[in-house]
Amino acid sequence: MKKQTPSRRKFLKTAGLTTLITASGQVNSFARGKSQSKINSRYDFDKVFNRIGVNSIKWDGAIRKYGKDKIIVPMGIADMDFKQMPAVTKALMERVEYESYGYEMVTDEYYQSIIDWNKNRYGQEIKKEWIRNSSGLTSGMVPALRGLNPVGGKVAVMTPTYSGFNIEIKKAGMRVEQSPMKKINGRWKMDLEDLESRLDYETKCLILCNPNNPTGECWTADELRALGDVCIRHGVTVLSDEIWCDIIRKEQKYIPYASIGEKYADSSITYKSAGKTFNQAILKVAYFFTQNDDLMNAAMVGGGHQTEVNIFGQIATEVAYKKGAKWVDGLNQYLDSNFDYLVDYINTPGEMPGIEYSKPESTYLAWLDCNGLKEKVATADKLKEGQTPEDKLSEWLIEHAGVQLNAGHVYGIGSDGFLRMNIAVPRVHLKLALDNLNKALKSII
Ligand SMILES: Cc1ncc(COP(=O)(O)O)c(C=O)c1O
């Protein structure tokens, strides 16, 4: 493989630090941060891995949008700032060196790695003939929506949930039917009465996010069965997006929707990939499966699946699933300790005024309740036309803390006053972000 030229490597090594250190004088530089995490893993998640200068949406996208001197720690789009698992990089380099990229068949080893990962980690039995491939979870869902829902019909989601569902539902030519969840004692609960009242002859699909982005619930078997019973009663197919299933807090358990009983497995399609778990989103390989052949046939009518799979994504999935169990365990430990650090910081009286937060059950996303802040910021700084209070808040935090968080409203009804923070970053960045937010918030409250 052709090595990077020294000048490019040098640029990548220094570009991040330059940006961070030349940021406006209000904010702290990296020099102050020092990781305290003690992680029992041979992988070094503390190491800062520079992502500036390679078109990363999180870093370069934010810098392009808001300005180089404004972005200190971007914590928006859901990918991780950690280096790829070494065994994956090694396998990809070996494949690149074989300089032929013509059509290739999907290997049995790839399918077996999917089967083994799901069996070994979650006890779930999947057969090879049930599996189809797509270039992403969401792109795999569009044809299923077209095949299963009436033309122009409605697709149910329970909000707050992943904003990409709206985009894909609209791409499929459908309308989004939002059923707001309720936050009870710090945990979001499905409101099945509300959901049931919305299911009619136009609504034949529900997209479930299991576990849920952005609120982090690992749905229990009882919760999933109760949801499934409502869906089955109304002839609604559950499209269960389980992309977050491997990123789970220590004391939590992920329950695959298709594992809770035959009738639920029969009336659902599960969507997965190694993309979130191993930070391989841009390699564009995902898979979906159901034990119900008729359902799969109906879901395939809209096209969109792939017989062949991008070779690099295929190799990355296979190697990660075969060799990555320890890496994911180390990652989860690291994220656990990042969450502990975040929760301690926010809940130390006076340190993060206006924000409420408790540790989630899964994902690396913190769904921060900033309702105590939005009025203050909105009155300190007028809303522009069309701007929501969450947009304003997000913009204000970039301006005053150099920290980019996602504005809540795109995650649907119930998201007012929330911001989403991605904490899959080295501790030194998390600390820097929180110290900067602390300073900025103390200046207005
Ligand atoms: C719940 C959920 N589903 C799907 C996706 C996107 O997956 P893909 O890039 O494979 O379409 C994301 C990305 O953040 C997500 O959070």
The ligand as an SDF file (V2000), in Angstrom:
LIG
                    3D

 16 16  0  0  0  0  0  0  0  0999 V2000
  -30.5440    4.4650   15.1920 C   0  0  0  0  0  0  0  0  0  0  0  0
  -29.7100    4.6930   13.9800 C   0  0  0  0  0  0  0  0  0  0  0  0
  -29.9930    4.0360   12.8500 N   0  0  0  0  0  0  0  0  0  0  0  0
  -29.2830    4.2180   11.7350 C   0  0  0  0  0  0  0  0  0  0  0  0
  -28.2240    5.1050   11.7090 C   0  0  0  0  0  0  0  0  0  0  0  0
  -27.4800    5.3030   10.4340 C   0  0  0  0  0  0  0  0  0  0  0  0
  -27.0180    4.0800    9.9880 O   0  0  0  0  0  0  0  0  0  0  0  0
  -26.4610    3.9360    8.4950 P   0  0  0  0  0  0  0  0  0  0  0  0
  -25.3550    4.9370    8.3680 O   0  0  0  0  0  0  0  0  0  0  0  0
  -26.0000    2.5360    8.4370 O   0  0  0  0  0  0  0  0  0  0  0  0
  -27.6130    4.2180    7.5990 O   0  0  0  0  0  0  0  0  0  0  0  0
  -27.8890    5.8110   12.8580 C   0  0  0  0  0  0  0  0  0  0  0  0
  -26.7970    6.7850   12.8540 C   0  0  0  0  0  0  0  0  0  0  0  0
  -26.5660    7.5240   13.7700 O   0  0  0  0  0  0  0  0  0  0  0  0
  -28.6490    5.5980   14.0320 C   0  0  0  0  0  0  0  0  0  0  0  0
  -28.3740    6.2340   15.1640 O   0  0  0  0  0  0  0  0  0  0  0  0
  1  2  1  0
  2  3  1  0
  2 15  2  0
  3  4  2  0
  4  5  1  0
  5  6  1  0
  5 12  2  0
  6  7  1  0
  7  8  1  0
  8  9  2  0
  8 10  1  0
  8 11  1  0
 12 13  1  0
 12 15  1  0
 13 14  2  0
 15 16  1  0
M  END
$$$$
